[in-house]
Amino acid sequence: MDQLRPNNSFKPNFLRSTNNMAGRACHVVGSATQVGLTQALGLIGRFTMLKELLLAAQLASAPMSFDQAKALADANEANLSKEMSSQLLPAQGNALGSAMATCGRPGMDLSAFTVVFSLNTDGSVAESWRKGETPLAQCVHKAISAAGLAGQWPTPFYTSIELSFNEP
């Protein structure tokens, strides 16, 4: 990385000094200088830039909330091409069918839940979020996160699966 250098275009060198002698017992020496002011201002600029870079890194690494991920998934799914949509729906159905075969048990709590996935290009899951804490929701989330969604996806690609069970 190139180091930033202070602006040295203005380099006053005001050296003022006093060397007063008040009698023989007391000597007073004083000076005022602006040498180094430009260098000090250059350091302040470096520290400000470093602070901004650290803040940006913190924001970039801050975990995304479920609501933020769901909004990205909704936006992705609303703008899918026909081809991408015809790939996504079967991939979600197959992943959900497999997860339900593993996770579903008679008498389970069938409360609604939603899982959101950020997919890698190969369909593996990069990140995931869940709203709903039932054992079924946790198991389905874990199963789909491990298996991913078959297909080739642009990255980042966010998608969600929402489940609610209504009795007839």
N, C-alpha and C positions, 0 to 999 in steps of 0.2 A: 504494500500500500504506500502511495506517495504521502510523505509527511507534509502537512500544511506549514508554510513558513509565515511568520508575522510580516505584516506590511512594514517594510523598512524605508518606504519612500519619504517619510518625514522623520528625520533624525536630528532633532535639535540637540545641541550639546551645551546646554547652559550650565556653566560652572560658575557659581557665585560662592564666594567664601569670605569669611571674616576671620580675622585673627586679631582680636582685640586684647590689649593688655591693660588691665587696670591696676596699675602699680606692679609691684613685684610678686605679690602673693596670689593673684587670681588671673588665670589665663582662660579666655573664652574662645573656642574655635567652633565655627558653624559653617555649613555649606548647604546649598540647595541645588539639585540636579534633576534633569529630565531624562538622562541617559537610562535606558531600560524601560521607559514607559511603553514604547512601541512593542518591546518584547513581552511585557506583562499583558498588554492587550491581546497579543497573539495567543498567549497561553489561555486567556479567558475564552477566546473563540474556540480553541481546541476542546476545552472542558465542556463548553456548551454543546458542541457537535457530538462529543462522546456521550453526554447525557441524553441527547435526542436519539442517538443510535440505540442506546440501552433501552429506552422507553419503547422504541419501535419493536425491538426484539421481544420485550415483555408482552406487548400487545399481540404480536404474531404468535407467540407461544401460549397465549391465554386459551384455556379450554373453551370450546364452543358449547353453548347451551343446547338443550333439546329443541327449544323453540327456534333458535337460529338454524339448526340443522334441518328441522322440518320445513322451514320457509325455503331453504335452498332446494330441498327435495321437491316441494310443490312447484317451485319455479322451473326446475329441470323437467319434471313430468308434464307441465303445461306446454312446454315448448319442444316436445319430442317430434322428430320426423315420423312418418308412418312406418318406415323401416325400423327405426329404433324402438318405437312403441310395440311393434310386432315381435321384437326380440325381448323386450322387458317383461311384458305380461306373462308369457310362458315361463320365463326364468323365475319370476316371482312365484308363480303357481307351483312349479316343480320344487323350489326351495321350501315353500310353505307346506306343501304336501308331505315332503320328507320329514320336516321338523314336526309336524302334527302326528305323523305315524310314530315318531320316537317319543314325543312329549305327552300326547293326549292320553288321559286315563278317565274312566268313568267317575263321575262325581266331582270332577275338578271345578274350581272356581273359574267360571267363564266370563269374568269381567272383561270389558273392552280394554285393549291395549294397542299401542303403536310402537313400531321399531323403525328407526331411520338408519340407513347405511351410507357410508361414503365408500365407493368402490374404486379399486385400482383398475388399470386397463384390462387385466386378465379376469376380472370378476371377483377377485379376493377382496375381503373387507379390510379397508384401511382404518376406519373408525366406525363406531356405532353408538346409538343412543336409544333409550327406551322410556316410554311413559306407561306406567303400569307395573305393579310389583308382585303380581300373583305368581305362583310357581309355574303356571303355564306360560305366562309372558316371559319369565326368566329363562325357561328351557328353550322356547322358540327363538328367543334372542341369541342365546348361546349356540344353538344348532345352526342357525343361518349365518351367524358370524364366523363359525368354523368352516362351513361349506362354501359360503359366498354365493354369488349368482352367476350362473354359466353365461358366457358371452364375452364380447369385446366392448368396452365402454370408454368413452372419453373421460379424461381425468381433469379436474375432480368431477365425479358423478355422484349425486346424492339421490337416493330413492327411499320411499317409505312403504311399509306394509301396515295397514290398519285393520285390526280384527275386532269385530263385535258379533256376539252370538245372540240371536233373538229366538225365543221359543215360539213355536207356531200357535 
